[in-house]
Amino acid sequence: MKFTKMQGAGNDYVYVNCLEEQVSNPAEVSKYVSDRHFGIGADGLILIKPSERADFEMAMYNADGSQGEMCGNAIRCVAKYVYDRGMTDKRQISIDTLAGIKYLELFLENGKVSRVKVDMGAPRLAAAEIPVKADTEQVINAPIEVEGKTYEMTAVSMGNPHCVVFLEEDVRELNLAAIGPAFENHPRFPKRINTEFVNVIDKSALRMRVWERGSGETLACGTGSCATAVAAILNGKTGAEVTVQLMGGELEIAWAGGDAPVYMTGPAVTVFDGEIKLPEEI
């Protein structure tokens, strides 16, 4: 199987062009290639497919084989992949996902895509749509008890579910491997949850670490950065334009509020191309 390793702000995936390659069991392939010791090493698998509704379709699988609805860092890399390889010559493209069609603007350096701006759509705040079990229609700065400690959370869907937690303590010092799974599998989240742990630096900057549903800690999460910015704006912690500082880099997020779309801008990088022989049982 031919593949390309790519990363957006350190959020790395294995990309396969399904216009040329066939992946019959993507869940198992994702688990195999994501292994950082016995596989290629990645946060998951991304399949680039033809689409009848958009220019291309993106299917994403987490490192544990579960399918995700959307990945903001991955979709930027898909845009770079299709443009840099001559699969499109358009600087504005559409990509279909399980979270709907996303619209992207490509920025070039020396004829190659270096940054991508994504219209991530409007955030969904209704508890039932995220989903999160709650007595209120929305969950904004609401208490949640996790392993005997009470946190304040804001729940946001960017096509996938997010729980944003603002902390006074430095998130860089958190034992995320201990606390992340407790949030991910908390009974209030019927479909599990992606959790963002956030420090407010100032009115235009946030520091964030993320525990992703199905993958664990990753160096960046695009939808999580969008959810974090939305939560910060809803709670009056920042203005409408925010730089989110992640372990793997920075993303620029803008949201005008209400039903307005969230815009995310960030890098897309090709790491290397390769070919891997998959086990016969996959």
C-alpha positions in Angstrom: 0.0 0.0 0.0 1.4 3.4 -1.0 1.0 6.1 1.5 2.1 9.6 2.5 2.9 10.7 6.0 1.7 14.3 6.7 1.2 16.5 9.7 -0.6 19.7 10.6 0.8 21.3 13.8 2.2 17.9 14.8 -1.1 16.1 14.4 0.2 13.3 12.1 -1.7 10.9 9.9 -1.0 8.3 7.2 -2.7 9.4 4.0 -3.8 7.0 1.2 -5.0 8.1 -2.2 -8.0 5.9 -2.8 -8.3 7.1 -6.3 -5.3 4.8 -6.9 -5.2 2.4 -3.9 -7.8 0.2 -2.4 -8.2 -0.2 1.4 -10.6 -3.0 2.2 -10.4 -2.9 6.0 -9.6 0.7 7.0 -10.2 0.2 10.8 -7.6 -2.6 11.0 -5.3 -0.8 8.6 -5.5 2.3 10.8 -4.6 0.4 13.9 -1.6 -1.3 12.2 -0.1 1.8 10.5 -0.7 4.0 13.5 1.5 1.9 15.8 4.7 3.9 16.5 6.8 0.9 17.1 5.6 -1.8 14.7 3.8 0.4 12.1 4.4 3.7 10.4 3.5 5.8 13.5 0.5 8.2 13.3 -2.6 9.5 15.1 -4.7 7.6 12.6 -5.4 6.9 8.9 -6.9 9.3 6.3 -8.4 8.1 3.1 -8.7 10.5 0.2 -11.7 9.5 -2.0 -13.7 10.8 -5.0 -16.9 12.5 -4.1 -20.2 13.1 -6.0 -21.0 16.1 -3.7 -17.7 17.9 -3.4 -14.2 18.0 -5.0 -13.0 15.2 -2.8 -14.1 13.1 0.2 -12.0 12.5 3.4 -12.6 9.5 5.6 -10.7 9.5 8.9 -9.9 6.7 11.3 -8.4 7.0 14.8 -5.4 5.1 16.0 -7.8 2.6 17.8 -9.6 1.9 14.5 -12.7 3.9 15.3 -14.0 6.2 12.6 -14.1 10.0 13.4 -16.4 12.5 11.8 -13.9 15.3 11.1 -10.3 16.4 11.7 -9.3 20.0 11.1 -5.6 19.3 10.9 -6.1 16.4 8.5 -8.4 18.2 6.2 -5.7 20.9 5.7 -3.3 18.1 4.7 -5.8 16.6 2.3 -6.0 20.0 0.6 -2.2 20.1 0.3 -2.1 16.5 -1.0 -4.5 17.0 -3.8 -3.1 20.4 -4.9 0.6 19.5 -4.7 0.0 16.3 -6.7 -1.9 18.0 -9.4 -5.3 16.4 -8.6 -6.8 19.9 -8.6 -5.6 23.3 -9.7 -8.2 25.2 -7.7 -7.2 27.4 -4.8 -10.6 27.1 -3.2 -11.9 23.5 -2.9 -14.6 21.5 -1.1 -14.1 18.3 0.8 -16.9 16.0 2.0 -16.7 14.5 5.6 -19.0 12.8 8.0 -19.5 16.2 9.5 -20.6 17.7 6.2 -18.9 19.5 3.3 -16.1 21.8 4.3 -14.7 24.7 2.2 -11.0 25.4 2.1 -8.8 28.2 0.8 -5.2 27.3 -0.1 -2.2 29.5 0.4 1.0 28.7 -1.6 4.7 29.1 -1.2 6.9 28.3 -4.3 3.9 26.6 -6.0 3.1 24.3 -3.0 0.5 24.6 -0.4 1.9 25.9 2.9 -1.2 27.0 4.8 -4.9 26.4 4.5 -7.9 28.3 5.8 -10.9 26.1 6.5 -14.6 27.1 6.9 -15.4 24.7 9.8 -19.1 25.5 9.8 -21.0 26.9 12.8 -20.5 25.3 16.2 -23.4 23.3 17.7 -24.1 24.0 21.3 -27.3 22.0 22.0 -26.4 19.3 24.6 -28.4 16.6 22.7 -26.5 17.2 19.5 -23.0 17.0 21.0 -24.1 14.7 22.8 -23.7 15.3 26.5 -26.2 14.4 29.2 -27.4 17.6 30.9 -30.4 19.2 32.5 -29.9 22.3 30.5 -30.2 23.0 26.7 -26.6 24.1 26.5 -23.6 23.2 28.7 -21.6 26.4 29.2 -19.3 26.7 32.2 -21.1 23.8 33.9 -19.7 21.6 36.6 -18.6 18.0 36.0 -17.1 15.7 38.5 -14.3 13.5 37.3 -12.5 11.1 39.7 -13.6 13.1 42.7 -12.6 16.5 41.4 -15.1 19.1 40.1 -14.2 20.9 36.8 -16.1 23.6 34.8 -16.8 22.5 31.3 -18.2 24.0 28.1 -19.5 21.5 25.6 -19.2 22.2 21.8 -19.7 20.2 18.7 -17.6 21.0 15.6 -19.2 18.0 13.8 -17.5 15.9 16.6 -18.0 16.2 20.4 -15.7 18.4 22.6 -15.5 19.2 26.2 -13.5 22.3 27.0 -12.0 22.8 30.4 -10.3 26.1 31.5 -7.7 25.7 34.2 -5.6 28.0 36.3 -2.8 25.4 36.7 -0.4 25.2 33.8 -1.7 22.6 31.3 1.8 21.7 30.4 2.2 20.1 33.8 -1.0 18.0 33.6 -0.8 14.2 33.8 -3.0 13.9 30.7 -2.5 10.2 30.4 -4.2 9.8 33.8 -7.1 12.4 33.5 -7.8 12.1 29.7 -9.3 8.7 29.7 -11.5 9.6 32.7 -13.1 12.4 30.7 -13.2 10.5 27.4 -15.2 7.6 29.0 -17.3 9.6 31.4 -20.9 8.5 31.6 -22.2 11.9 30.6 -20.8 11.5 27.1 -22.7 8.7 25.3 -20.4 8.8 22.3 -17.2 9.5 24.3 -15.6 12.9 24.1 -12.6 14.9 23.0 -11.3 17.0 25.9 -9.4 20.2 25.7 -7.5 21.5 28.8 -6.9 25.2 28.4 -5.0 28.2 29.9 -6.0 31.7 29.0 -2.8 33.6 28.2 -4.6 36.9 27.3 -7.6 38.2 25.3 -6.2 36.9 22.0 -4.2 33.8 23.0 -4.9 30.4 24.5 -2.7 27.4 25.4 -4.3 24.0 25.0 -3.6 20.3 25.4 -6.0 17.8 24.0 -7.0 14.2 24.8 -8.6 12.9 21.6 -11.3 10.2 21.6 -9.8 7.0 20.2 -6.2 8.4 19.9 -5.2 9.7 23.3 -3.0 12.8 23.5 -2.1 14.4 20.2 0.1 17.4 19.5 -2.7 19.3 18.0 -6.4 19.1 17.2 -8.1 21.4 14.7 -11.7 20.8 15.7 -10.6 21.0 19.3 -8.9 24.3 18.7 -12.1 25.6 17.1 -14.2 24.3 20.1 -11.7 25.9 22.5 -11.9 29.3 20.8 -15.8 29.1 20.8 -15.8 28.2 24.5 -13.4 31.0 25.3 -15.6 33.5 23.4 -18.8 32.2 25.0 -17.3 32.6 28.4 -16.0 36.1 27.7 -12.3 35.1 28.1 -11.1 36.2 24.6 -12.1 38.3 21.6 -13.4 37.0 18.3 -10.0 36.1 16.9 -7.7 33.8 18.9 -4.4 32.1 18.5 -4.4 28.6 20.0 -1.0 27.5 21.1 -0.7 23.7 20.9 2.1 21.3 21.7 2.8 21.0 18.0 2.3 24.6 16.8 -0.2 27.3 16.5 -3.6 27.6 14.8 -5.5 30.8 14.2 -9.2 30.7 14.9 -11.9 33.3 14.2 -15.6 33.2 15.2 -18.1 36.1 15.0 -20.6 34.3 17.2 -24.1 32.9 16.8 -24.6 30.9 13.6 -21.5 32.3 12.0 -18.9 29.7 10.8 -15.7 29.1 12.6 -12.6 29.8 10.5 -9.4 27.9 11.2 -6.0 28.7 9.5 -2.9 26.6 10.0 0.0 24.8 8.3 0.1 21.6 6.3 3.3 19.6 5.9 4.3 16.5 3.9 6.8 14.4 5.9 7.5 11.5 3.5 6.1 9.1 1.0 6.4 5.4 1.4 5.0 1.9 0.7 4.1 -0.7 3.3 3.3 -4.4 3.1 0.2 -5.0 5.2 -0.2 -8.3 7.1 -2.3 -10.9 5.1 -5.0 -11.0 7.8 -5.8 -7.3 7.3 
